[in-house]
Amino acid sequence: MSFSPAMALGLSPELRAEYLVAQAKAIQRFLGSARGKPWPTPFAKAHVEITETQIFVWWGGPTFDQAVERLRPVERDELGRSRVA
């Protein structure tokens, strides 16, 4: 997933989350197209949660722990806290 340049624009938390969901959906479409069938499952939804310390991205279940597929949690400090607050 690409976190910049959009994450450095000073967007509201809601718009940052919307951007990350759009990125997650793009990954889902790309992998589904490359595989020739839906990825990870036909009805998996992309999800994003941004906390004080981490960004969680997953597909499938309603929570990160119930995900069908997920990215490793990204520490916000990896991105520079001021750009993702």
MOGIUR-V276083 format. One record per helix or strand of 3 or more residues. SS is the DSSP state (helix for helix, strand for strand). FROM is the first residue (numbers start at 1). TO is the last residue. If there is no record, write none. Layout:
[[SS FROM TO] [SS FROM TO]]
This chain:
[[helix 6 8] [helix 13 35] [strand 46 50] [strand 54 60] [helix 64 66] [strand 67 70] [helix 76 79] [helix 81 84]]
